Amino acid sequence: MSTVFDLDEDHVHLPVMCPKKMNTCLGITLLVVLCCTSWSSAGTTSRYMRRLEEGVDLPENSTYFKIPKGYNAPQQVHIHQGDFEGKAIIISWITPDEAGDSKVLYGKAPGSKYTTSVTGEASTYSFYTYKSGYIHKAVISGLEFRTRYYYTLGTGDAAREFTFVTPPESKLETPYAFGVIGDLGQTMDSVSTLQHYMKSFGQTVLYVGDLSYADAYPFDNNVRWDTWGRLVEPSTAYQPWIWTAGNHELDYLPEVGETIPFQPYIHRYHVPFEASGSTSPLWYSIKRGPATIIVLSSYSAYGKYTPQYQWFLQTLEAVDRSVTPWLIILVHSPWYNSNSYHYYEGETMRVIFEPFVVKYKVDIVFSGHVHAYERTYPVSNVEYNIVNGLCTPKNDNSAPVYVVIGDGGNVEGLSGTFTDPQPAYSAFREASFGHGLLEIQNHTHAYFTWHRNQDGERVSADSAMFLNKYWT
């Protein structure tokens, strides 16, 4: 498919189909048939060859973990949307030596032309023998939509300046581009994924869990949370990463007295969960441009009557598709997965939540956990109730497309064993590291591409046009 991209300094204009290319209309037609209508064509299991052995984490003194210059300089800077609507930003960073202040200077012009400031708060935590630096959190509210802001952290020779662009106001016809990454870790494959994504036109990352893999080291070495924070800072300081907690965020280590799950993750990665009525930072929702993003926790209670279950149903019911036409779910453990790795682990959550996902016409469910890539056709299995024997997933145009994208580059390596034969619901699958891009074009069409690290950043190894479930 041929597309035309128009990029300016502050905003991304999404692809416009080029009428001069003879194959464009045919390409769109084929993609719509494959992704949104039926399973008439067999799915594809890629034969692309890549190494499948375990990766090797970068050493702690790697240049990719470089500490910024200046005494007590702010590091591990990352931002996240700070409210439900998109007019606030959470800025988080760490000072290693002393707390200092938690002040953020910001404005619409760079350098010393700041118009105002906000002061946040700092905290620390301990894990076994590790004690964190000073973790700062500041919230800037009352921002204008679709506007570039600059902000500075620190003072003197340790001052550091960054910039971000706020999202457009949520409306029916609002284009926007999301990157999609999962299970990143901190290997050279991780670096490749990050560098490829940063050359793309993504405006916000949908991150589907498993961040630092600190628990791959003895006693869940939390120094690896620090190195990971510095690794991803070139992106996370400039655009929001919408966080999902995975199993590698649990950091549950009772043998050394660490019995409260998710503590390093929750202390470091702040989200506006209360703005969406949630009682936990592990599940929350936001509006961002044309999409409502719902983040779920695979490793928290989700059965009937639990807080997550009740909140999820209330959140689905409250979504206004005339304002945010696209409805997207992020969850770590896949509900549909034809890889032998972590096969069936998400089944209980699927059984409980899938009827509501279909009822409210969720468009896409992104997940990680499996270290490979897989895209399904629109699929559901809501008829299955244990005793009726109706347990075959079927094509359902009211159901979402499921995308497994736990292929960021982590130390455990790729998941290279798929079930054979390929299930009818599976459209494309491959065990390679990479990232995804979701280009929402309008209220009816979104174009998704998956980019393999071995290819140029503009090359897509898989692509599909998604039709909106509510509006088409």
Secondary structure, DSSP 8 states (H G I E B T S, - for coil): --EEEEE-SS-EEEEEE-TTSTTHHHHHHHHHHHHHT---S--EE-------S---B--TT-GGG---SSTT--EEEEEEE-SSSSS-EEEEEEESS-----EEEEESSSTT---EEEE-EEE--EETTEE--EEEEEEE-S--TT-EEEEEES-GGG-EEEEEE------SS--EEEEEE----SBHHHHHHHHHHHTS--SEEEE-S--S-GGGSTT--THHHHHHHHHHHHHHTTS-EE----GGG---BGGGTB-STTHHHHHH----GGGGT-SSTTSEEEEETTEEEEE--TTS--STTSHHHHHHHHHHHH--TTTS-EEEEE-SS-SS--BSTTTTTTHHHHHHHHHHHHHTT--EEEE-SSSSEEEE-SEE-TT--SSS-----EE-TTS-EEEEE--S--TT-----B-SS--TTEEEEE---EEEEEEE-SSSEEEEEEEETTS-TT--SEEEEEE-TTT-
